[in-house]
Amino acid sequence: MRVILVCLATGAALSLGCSDAPNQPMGSSRAESTAAEAPAAEVSAREGIDPVSKDSRKARALASRTADQTVPQGSWAGAQVNLVVTSSGGTIELSCGHGTIDQTMLLNSSGGFDASGTYVQEGGPTTVGPENRLPARYSGLTDGKSMTLTITLSTKGQKIGPLQLQFGRQSRLVKCL
């Protein structure tokens, strides 16, 4: 009886260490082994993990690790472009435009990102009234120190870039007239 209580108290109710029959070999009962496996199967089902497949556990671990990685927060700059990355997205300013990144810039396992936002083209004839904010996609690659960024205007299909940026820098912009 003492062995069972110790096993349950420590959360280690394994069939090889807990037997209520004094003369019965450990782990010989199917009921004991099923009881020990049930919690692991329930946790696996809740977590969406196939308890049999090592590949599915590895994939789940990789997905959770990369899902938490984001583009480093702070200033990024390149020729005629400044980008400030925040925990919720960012802002970008170019010589002839500016925009917002409206979601966290999550990284995939290759260092790629793709986030939605808006972009406003500047320069040339302008209209009086609200800015013409266009839906945009901000995509690219980073290693945490350098970044290649392309802005795609969703409604026009027009691409700006690829732009080369460096982390921790600020660029002096000459704005369009």
Sequence and secondary structure as in RCSB ss.txt:
>XXXX:A:sequence
MRVILVCLATGAALSLGCSDAPNQPMGSSRAESTAAEAPAAEVSAREGIDPVSKDSRKARALASRTADQTVPQGS
WAGAQVNLVVTSSGGTIELSCGHGTIDQTMLLNSSGGFDASGTYVQEGGPTTVGPENRLPARYSGLTDGKSMTLT
ITLSTKGQKIGPLQLQFGRQSRLVKCL
>XXXX:A:secstr
 HHHHHHHHHT   TTT  SSTTS TT  HHHHHHHHHHHHHHHHHHT  TT HHHHHHHHHHHHHHT B  SEE
EEETTEEEEEETTEEEEEETTEEEEE S  B  TTSEEEEEEEEEE SSS  SSS   EEEEEEEEE SSEEEEE
EEETTT  EEEEEEEEET         
